[in-house]
C-alpha cells in the first residue's frame, strides 16, 4: 500500500466528480462516491500504520542514542548554559542532562536566560 497513490486516487476521483457533476447519472455518481470512500478508508489505515512505524522507529532511535554515548555531543558551559561546538546559541543544561533534549534558551536580560521547555531561569 502506498499512501501517496491512495491520496492521488482520491484527488482524481474528486476532480472527476467535479468535472462531470452536471451531467452525471446517479449510478455513476454512486460508484465514484463508493470508490472515494474506499480510497479514503485505505488512506486512513495507511496513516495509522505509518504512525505506528514512526513510533517504533522513534523508540529505536532513542535506544540507539542512549546505547551509544559518543553520539551525544559534549557541550561546554557558558553563562550557566551549554554551548555546542559549531552551533550558535545557548542551551538549557537541565533539559540536556535529564532528557538529552537541546532546548534553546531565551535571553531575559543582560545576565539572565530562561528555558522555554522546563521554565528554568539561568543566571543571577
Ligand atoms: Zn530546560
Backbone and ligand atoms as CSV (ligand in chain L), in Angstrom:
chain,resi,resn,atom,element,x,y,z
A,1,UNK,N,N,0.842,-1.201,0.000
A,1,UNK,CA,C,0.000,0.000,0.000
A,1,UNK,C,C,0.878,1.251,0.000
A,2,UNK,N,N,0.447,2.234,-0.760
A,2,UNK,CA,C,1.220,3.458,-0.861
A,2,UNK,C,C,0.280,4.637,-0.620
A,3,UNK,N,N,0.536,5.309,0.466
A,3,UNK,CA,C,-0.349,6.396,0.913
A,3,UNK,C,C,-0.454,7.510,-0.124
A,4,UNK,N,N,0.672,7.797,-0.803
A,4,UNK,CA,C,0.647,8.909,-1.751
A,4,UNK,C,C,-0.247,8.578,-2.949
A,5,UNK,N,N,-0.150,7.337,-3.463
A,5,UNK,CA,C,-1.005,6.999,-4.597
A,5,UNK,C,C,-2.466,6.903,-4.173
A,6,UNK,N,N,-2.707,6.467,-2.950
A,6,UNK,CA,C,-4.092,6.435,-2.452
A,6,UNK,C,C,-4.691,7.837,-2.416
A,7,UNK,N,N,-3.915,8.765,-1.920
A,7,UNK,CA,C,-4.414,10.141,-1.847
A,7,UNK,C,C,-4.552,10.725,-3.249
A,8,UNK,N,N,-3.608,10.399,-4.136
A,8,UNK,CA,C,-3.727,10.860,-5.526
A,8,UNK,C,C,-4.999,10.319,-6.172
A,9,UNK,N,N,-5.308,9.042,-5.920
A,9,UNK,CA,C,-6.546,8.466,-6.452
A,9,UNK,C,C,-7.757,9.229,-5.930
A,10,UNK,N,N,-7.750,9.523,-4.636
A,10,UNK,CA,C,-8.871,10.246,-4.041
A,10,UNK,C,C,-9.053,11.606,-4.697
A,11,UNK,N,N,-7.929,12.292,-4.906
A,11,UNK,CA,C,-7.994,13.625,-5.504
A,11,UNK,C,C,-8.521,13.542,-6.934
A,12,UNK,N,N,-8.088,12.516,-7.681
A,12,UNK,CA,C,-8.555,12.425,-9.068
A,12,UNK,C,C,-10.036,12.054,-9.115
A,13,UNK,N,N,-10.502,11.271,-8.140
A,13,UNK,CA,C,-11.938,10.960,-8.092
A,13,UNK,C,C,-12.741,12.227,-7.809
A,14,UNK,N,N,-12.246,13.014,-6.873
A,14,UNK,CA,C,-12.951,14.264,-6.547
A,14,UNK,C,C,-12.994,15.182,-7.768
A,15,UNK,N,N,-11.873,15.268,-8.516
A,15,UNK,CA,C,-11.908,16.167,-9.670
A,15,UNK,C,C,-12.787,15.607,-10.780
A,16,UNK,N,N,-12.857,14.277,-10.898
A,16,UNK,CA,C,-13.792,13.693,-11.867
A,16,UNK,C,C,-15.230,14.017,-11.477
A,17,UNK,N,N,-15.519,13.900,-10.196
A,17,UNK,CA,C,-16.871,14.241,-9.703
A,17,UNK,C,C,-17.194,15.701,-10.017
A,18,UNK,N,N,-16.205,16.559,-9.811
A,18,UNK,CA,C,-16.429,17.985,-10.044
A,18,UNK,C,C,-16.641,18.246,-11.538
A,19,UNK,N,N,-15.790,17.600,-12.366
A,19,UNK,CA,C,-15.877,17.820,-13.814
A,19,UNK,C,C,-17.223,17.387,-14.394
A,20,UNK,N,N,-17.693,16.256,-13.930
A,20,UNK,CA,C,-18.863,15.686,-14.606
A,20,UNK,C,C,-20.130,15.754,-13.765
A,21,UNK,N,N,-20.103,16.557,-12.700
A,21,UNK,CA,C,-21.254,16.576,-11.799
A,21,UNK,C,C,-22.524,17.077,-12.476
A,22,UNK,N,N,-22.371,17.875,-13.547
A,22,UNK,CA,C,-23.564,18.443,-14.178
A,22,UNK,C,C,-24.359,17.413,-14.971
A,23,UNK,N,N,-23.634,16.528,-15.670
A,23,UNK,CA,C,-24.384,15.541,-16.456
A,23,UNK,C,C,-24.004,14.109,-16.069
A,24,UNK,N,N,-24.014,13.901,-14.782
A,24,UNK,CA,C,-23.629,12.598,-14.260
A,24,UNK,C,C,-24.886,11.809,-13.891
A,25,UNK,N,N,-24.890,10.558,-14.262
A,25,UNK,CA,C,-26.023,9.730,-13.851
A,25,UNK,C,C,-25.889,9.381,-12.378
A,26,UNK,N,N,-27.015,9.058,-11.784
A,26,UNK,CA,C,-26.995,8.738,-10.358
A,26,UNK,C,C,-26.127,7.516,-10.069
A,27,UNK,N,N,-26.169,6.541,-10.991
A,27,UNK,CA,C,-25.372,5.320,-10.799
A,27,UNK,C,C,-23.881,5.624,-10.828
A,28,UNK,N,N,-23.454,6.445,-11.820
A,28,UNK,CA,C,-22.035,6.818,-11.894
A,28,UNK,C,C,-21.602,7.559,-10.633
A,29,UNK,N,N,-22.467,8.473,-10.228
A,29,UNK,CA,C,-22.163,9.268,-9.041
A,29,UNK,C,C,-21.965,8.364,-7.829
A,30,UNK,N,N,-22.874,7.399,-7.668
A,30,UNK,CA,C,-22.771,6.485,-6.525
A,30,UNK,C,C,-21.513,5.629,-6.597
A,31,UNK,N,N,-21.164,5.185,-7.815
A,31,UNK,CA,C,-19.938,4.400,-7.984
A,31,UNK,C,C,-18.702,5.193,-7.575
A,32,UNK,N,N,-18.651,6.428,-8.069
A,32,UNK,CA,C,-17.487,7.249,-7.744
A,32,UNK,C,C,-17.423,7.537,-6.248
A,33,UNK,N,N,-18.566,7.785,-5.651
A,33,UNK,CA,C,-18.581,8.018,-4.204
A,33,UNK,C,C,-18.098,6.785,-3.440
A,34,UNK,N,N,-18.508,5.609,-3.905
A,34,UNK,CA,C,-18.062,4.373,-3.259
A,34,UNK,C,C,-16.553,4.213,-3.392
A,35,UNK,N,N,-16.025,4.511,-4.614
A,35,UNK,CA,C,-14.567,4.464,-4.819
A,35,UNK,C,C,-13.857,5.410,-3.865
A,36,UNK,N,N,-14.415,6.593,-3.769
A,36,UNK,CA,C,-13.790,7.610,-2.923
A,36,UNK,C,C,-13.772,7.162,-1.460
A,37,UNK,N,N,-14.881,6.584,-1.006
A,37,UNK,CA,C,-14.925,6.090,0.377
A,37,UNK,C,C,-13.869,5.028,0.609
A,38,UNK,N,N,-13.704,4.129,-0.375
A,38,UNK,CA,C,-12.704,3.068,-0.243
A,38,UNK,C,C,-11.300,3.651,-0.164
A,39,UNK,N,N,-11.022,4.588,-1.078
A,39,UNK,CA,C,-9.684,5.199,-1.080
A,39,UNK,C,C,-9.399,5.897,0.241
A,40,UNK,N,N,-10.393,6.636,0.747
A,40,UNK,CA,C,-10.171,7.371,1.994
A,40,UNK,C,C,-10.010,6.416,3.172
A,41,UNK,N,N,-10.763,5.318,3.169
A,41,UNK,CA,C,-10.615,4.332,4.236
A,41,UNK,C,C,-9.216,3.720,4.190
A,42,UNK,N,N,-8.724,3.431,2.961
A,42,UNK,CA,C,-7.355,2.926,2.797
A,42,UNK,C,C,-6.336,3.917,3.346
A,43,UNK,N,N,-6.537,5.173,2.972
A,43,UNK,CA,C,-5.589,6.201,3.407
A,43,UNK,C,C,-5.550,6.269,4.929
A,44,UNK,N,N,-6.721,6.163,5.542
A,44,UNK,CA,C,-6.784,6.217,6.996
A,44,UNK,C,C,-6.008,5.061,7.618
A,45,UNK,N,N,-6.180,3.854,7.068
A,45,UNK,CA,C,-5.451,2.691,7.580
A,45,UNK,C,C,-3.948,2.868,7.399
A,46,UNK,N,N,-3.562,3.365,6.211
A,46,UNK,CA,C,-2.130,3.524,5.933
A,46,UNK,C,C,-1.499,4.544,6.861
A,47,UNK,N,N,-2.248,5.625,7.139
A,47,UNK,CA,C,-1.707,6.638,8.044
A,47,UNK,C,C,-1.551,6.041,9.444
A,48,UNK,N,N,-2.530,5.237,9.866
A,48,UNK,CA,C,-2.427,4.585,11.179
A,48,UNK,C,C,-1.182,3.693,11.227
A,49,UNK,N,N,-0.934,2.925,10.138
A,49,UNK,CA,C,0.270,2.089,10.069
A,49,UNK,C,C,1.538,2.926,10.154
A,50,UNK,N,N,1.539,4.026,9.402
A,50,UNK,CA,C,2.733,4.883,9.392
A,50,UNK,C,C,3.003,5.462,10.776
A,51,UNK,N,N,1.923,5.824,11.479
A,51,UNK,CA,C,2.109,6.371,12.825
A,51,UNK,C,C,2.742,5.322,13.741
A,52,UNK,N,N,2.298,4.073,13.605
A,52,UNK,CA,C,2.868,3.000,14.423
A,52,UNK,C,C,4.344,2.809,14.066
A,53,UNK,N,N,4.635,2.752,12.750
A,53,UNK,CA,C,6.029,2.595,12.315
A,53,UNK,C,C,6.912,3.718,12.836
A,54,UNK,N,N,6.381,4.932,12.762
A,54,UNK,CA,C,7.148,6.086,13.212
A,54,UNK,C,C,7.439,5.985,14.706
A,55,UNK,N,N,6.445,5.565,15.483
A,55,UNK,CA,C,6.638,5.425,16.926
A,55,UNK,C,C,7.705,4.375,17.222
A,56,UNK,N,N,7.669,3.253,16.468
A,56,UNK,CA,C,8.665,2.195,16.658
A,56,UNK,C,C,10.060,2.725,16.331
A,57,UNK,N,N,10.165,3.434,15.199
A,57,UNK,CA,C,11.473,3.944,14.788
A,57,UNK,C,C,11.993,5.010,15.741
A,58,UNK,N,N,11.081,5.825,16.277
A,58,UNK,CA,C,11.495,6.831,17.253
A,58,UNK,C,C,12.062,6.153,18.494
A,59,UNK,N,N,11.398,5.090,18.935
A,59,UNK,CA,C,11.900,4.335,20.086
A,59,UNK,C,C,13.265,3.720,19.794
A,60,UNK,N,N,13.398,3.145,18.588
A,60,UNK,CA,C,14.673,2.525,18.218
A,60,UNK,C,C,15.803,3.548,18.197
A,61,UNK,N,N,15.482,4.716,17.638
A,61,UNK,CA,C,16.484,5.769,17.557
A,61,UNK,C,C,16.911,6.216,18.956
A,62,UNK,N,N,15.945,6.344,19.842
A,62,UNK,CA,C,16.253,6.753,21.209
A,62,UNK,C,C,17.136,5.702,21.888
A,63,UNK,N,N,16.802,4.426,21.671
A,63,UNK,CA,C,17.583,3.340,22.262
A,63,UNK,C,C,19.002,3.347,21.708
A,64,UNK,N,N,19.119,3.556,20.383
A,64,UNK,CA,C,20.441,3.608,19.761
A,64,UNK,C,C,21.276,4.744,20.333
A,65,UNK,N,N,20.651,5.888,20.494
A,65,UNK,CA,C,21.385,7.046,21.006
A,65,UNK,C,C,21.853,6.816,22.429
A,66,UNK,N,N,21.010,6.212,23.267
A,66,UNK,CA,C,21.423,6.033,24.660
A,66,UNK,C,C,22.424,4.894,24.786
A,67,UNK,N,N,22.415,3.943,23.817
A,67,UNK,CA,C,23.395,2.860,23.844
A,67,UNK,C,C,24.754,3.317,23.322
A,68,UNK,N,N,24.775,4.481,22.696
A,68,UNK,CA,C,25.996,4.966,22.067
A,68,UNK,C,C,26.304,6.373,22.566
A,69,UNK,N,N,26.867,6.475,23.785
A,69,UNK,CA,C,27.053,7.796,24.390
A,69,UNK,C,C,27.973,8.709,23.599
A,70,UNK,N,N,28.838,8.136,22.755
A,70,UNK,CA,C,29.714,9.010,21.963
A,70,UNK,C,C,28.928,9.846,20.965
A,71,UNK,N,N,27.752,9.334,20.605
A,71,UNK,CA,C,26.921,10.085,19.679
A,71,UNK,C,C,26.410,11.377,20.322
A,72,UNK,N,N,26.423,11.368,21.653
A,72,UNK,CA,C,25.979,12.554,22.367
A,72,UNK,C,C,27.105,13.587,22.344
A,73,UNK,N,N,26.769,14.791,21.955
A,73,UNK,CA,C,27.796,15.817,21.890
A,73,UNK,C,C,28.181,16.274,23.292
A,74,UNK,N,N,29.459,16.562,23.452
A,74,UNK,CA,C,29.924,17.074,24.728
A,74,UNK,C,C,29.864,18.601,24.692
A,75,UNK,N,N,29.004,19.185,25.517
A,75,UNK,CA,C,28.902,20.634,25.490
A,75,UNK,C,C,29.947,21.306,26.377
A,76,UNK,N,N,30.207,22.560,26.125
A,76,UNK,CA,C,30.967,23.367,27.062
A,76,UNK,C,C,29.969,24.263,27.791
A,77,UNK,N,N,30.393,24.843,28.916
A,77,UNK,CA,C,29.469,25.643,29.718
A,77,UNK,C,C,29.773,27.123,29.519
A,78,UNK,N,N,28.719,27.857,29.236
A,78,UNK,CA,C,28.872,29.301,29.083
A,78,UNK,C,C,27.679,29.975,29.741
A,79,UNK,N,N,27.940,30.853,30.700
A,79,UNK,CA,C,26.880,31.566,31.434
A,79,UNK,C,C,25.824,30.622,31.989
A,80,UNK,N,N,26.280,29.482,32.507
A,80,UNK,CA,C,25.342,28.543,33.119
A,80,UNK,C,C,24.542,27.718,32.130
A,81,UNK,N,N,24.807,27.930,30.840
A,81,UNK,CA,C,24.113,27.152,29.811
A,81,UNK,C,C,25.119,26.276,29.084
A,82,UNK,N,N,24.625,25.386,28.280
A,82,UNK,CA,C,25.504,24.567,27.467
A,82,UNK,C,C,25.674,25.194,26.090
A,83,UNK,N,N,26.911,25.087,25.615
A,83,UNK,CA,C,27.199,25.550,24.265
A,83,UNK,C,C,27.791,24.384,23.494
A,84,UNK,N,N,27.299,24.153,22.293
A,84,UNK,CA,C,27.779,23.032,21.491
A,84,UNK,C,C,28.670,23.537,20.367
A,85,UNK,N,N,29.711,22.739,20.110
A,85,UNK,CA,C,30.645,23.099,19.047
A,85,UNK,C,C,29.912,23.301,17.730
A,86,UNK,N,N,30.244,24.384,17.073
A,86,UNK,CA,C,29.695,24.610,15.746
A,86,UNK,C,C,28.238,25.045,15.737
A,87,UNK,N,N,27.697,25.371,16.925
A,87,UNK,CA,C,26.294,25.808,16.955
A,87,UNK,C,C,26.168,27.148,17.651
A,88,UNK,N,N,25.331,27.973,17.083
A,88,UNK,CA,C,25.009,29.233,17.730
A,88,UNK,C,C,24.075,28.941,18.893
A,89,UNK,N,N,24.034,29.835,19.851
A,89,UNK,CA,C,23.006,29.748,20.869
A,89,UNK,C,C,23.434,28.973,22.095
A,90,UNK,N,N,22.706,29.212,23.173
A,90,UNK,CA,C,22.985,28.578,24.452
A,90,UNK,C,C,21.798,27.717,24.832
A,91,UNK,N,N,22.113,26.498,25.300
A,91,UNK,CA,C,21.058,25.524,25.550
A,91,UNK,C,C,20.912,25.248,27.042
A,92,UNK,N,N,19.704,24.849,27.420
A,92,UNK,CA,C,19.382,24.570,28.824
A,92,UNK,C,C,20.114,23.307,29.278
A,93,UNK,N,N,20.911,23.456,30.369
A,93,UNK,CA,C,21.675,22.296,30.846
A,93,UNK,C,C,20.757,21.258,31.504
A,94,UNK,N,N,19.708,21.711,32.188
A,94,UNK,CA,C,18.803,20.768,32.866
A,94,UNK,C,C,18.098,19.865,31.860
A,95,UNK,N,N,17.594,20.449,30.780
A,95,UNK,CA,C,16.905,19.644,29.762
A,95,UNK,C,C,17.870,18.643,29.130
A,96,UNK,N,N,19.096,19.092,28.863
A,96,UNK,CA,C,20.046,18.209,28.183
A,96,UNK,C,C,20.504,17.086,29.114
A,97,UNK,N,N,20.759,17.413,30.368
A,97,UNK,CA,C,21.215,16.394,31.311
A,97,UNK,C,C,20.126,15.370,31.622
A,98,UNK,N,N,18.883,15.843,31.744
A,98,UNK,CA,C,17.835,14.914,32.161
A,98,UNK,C,C,17.235,14.147,30.989
A,99,UNK,N,N,17.094,14.810,29.829
A,99,UNK,CA,C,16.383,14.162,28.726
A,99,UNK,C,C,17.195,14.063,27.435
A,100,UNK,N,N,18.412,14.621,27.463
A,100,UNK,CA,C,19.184,14.670,26.225
A,100,UNK,C,C,18.589,15.613,25.210
A,101,UNK,N,N,17.717,16.496,25.697
A,101,UNK,CA,C,16.994,17.386,24.802
A,101,UNK,C,C,17.703,18.733,24.741
A,102,UNK,N,N,17.902,19.244,23.523
A,102,UNK,CA,C,18.566,20.529,23.370
A,102,UNK,C,C,17.508,21.628,23.297
A,103,UNK,N,N,17.338,22.335,24.425
A,103,UNK,CA,C,16.365,23.429,24.472
A,103,UNK,C,C,17.114,24.746,24.398
A,104,UNK,N,N,16.834,25.498,23.341
A,104,UNK,CA,C,17.480,26.797,23.173
A,104,UNK,C,C,16.909,27.769,24.211
A,105,UNK,N,N,17.801,28.435,24.958
A,105,UNK,CA,C,17.309,29.358,25.979
A,105,UNK,C,C,17.054,30.740,25.380
A,106,UNK,N,N,16.171,31.478,26.043
A,106,UNK,CA,C,15.872,32.854,25.633
A,106,UNK,C,C,16.555,33.816,26.583
A,107,UNK,N,N,16.988,34.927,26.045
A,107,UNK,CA,C,17.627,35.925,26.872
A,107,UNK,C,C,16.551,36.782,27.536
A,108,UNK,N,N,16.607,36.876,28.887
A,108,UNK,CA,C,15.643,37.715,29.602
A,108,UNK,C,C,16.190,39.123,29.761
A,109,UNK,N,N,17.450,39.206,30.231
A,109,UNK,CA,C,18.132,40.495,30.313
A,109,UNK,C,C,19.624,40.217,30.259
A,110,UNK,N,N,20.452,41.200,30.660
A,110,UNK,CA,C,21.883,41.067,30.411
A,110,UNK,C,C,22.502,39.879,31.142
A,111,UNK,N,N,21.926,39.436,32.265
A,111,UNK,CA,C,22.547,38.298,32.931
A,111,UNK,C,C,21.592,37.157,33.280
A,112,UNK,N,N,20.441,37.135,32.662
A,112,UNK,CA,C,19.524,36.037,32.906
A,112,UNK,C,C,18.988,35.475,31.604
A,113,UNK,N,N,18.884,34.154,31.600
A,113,UNK,CA,C,18.280,33.481,30.450
A,113,UNK,C,C,17.200,32.549,30.965
A,114,UNK,N,N,16.257,32.170,30.141
A,114,UNK,CA,C,15.239,31.220,30.589
A,114,UNK,C,C,15.055,30.125,29.557
A,115,UNK,N,N,14.634,28.958,30.067
A,115,UNK,CA,C,14.383,27.823,29.189
A,115,UNK,C,C,12.881,27.745,28.920
A,116,UNK,N,N,12.482,27.790,27.657
A,116,UNK,CA,C,11.043,27.747,27.346
A,116,UNK,C,C,10.426,26.376,27.612
A,117,UNK,N,N,11.257,25.338,27.764
A,117,UNK,CA,C,10.717,23.993,27.941
A,117,UNK,C,C,10.484,23.677,29.414
A,118,UNK,N,N,11.537,23.800,30.236
A,118,UNK,CA,C,11.373,23.455,31.658
A,118,UNK,C,C,11.169,24.696,32.521
A,119,UNK,N,N,11.184,25.874,31.910
A,119,UNK,CA,C,10.919,27.155,32.588
A,119,UNK,C,C,12.014,27.542,33.591
A,120,UNK,N,N,13.163,26.878,33.513
A,120,UNK,CA,C,14.248,27.240,34.414
A,120,UNK,C,C,14.757,28.643,34.066
A,121,UNK,N,N,15.094,29.413,35.107
A,121,UNK,CA,C,15.756,30.710,34.885
A,121,UNK,C,C,17.220,30.512,35.231
A,122,UNK,N,N,18.086,30.827,34.290
A,122,UNK,CA,C,19.521,30.552,34.428
A,122,UNK,C,C,20.239,31.878,34.568
A,123,UNK,N,N,21.160,31.954,35.532
A,123,UNK,CA,C,21.908,33.177,35.758
A,123,UNK,C,C,21.505,33.767,37.089
A,124,UNK,N,N,22.048,34.968,37.380
A,124,UNK,CA,C,21.770,35.526,38.696
A,124,UNK,C,C,21.087,36.862,38.577
L,1,ZN,ZN,ZN,15.165,23.364,30.163
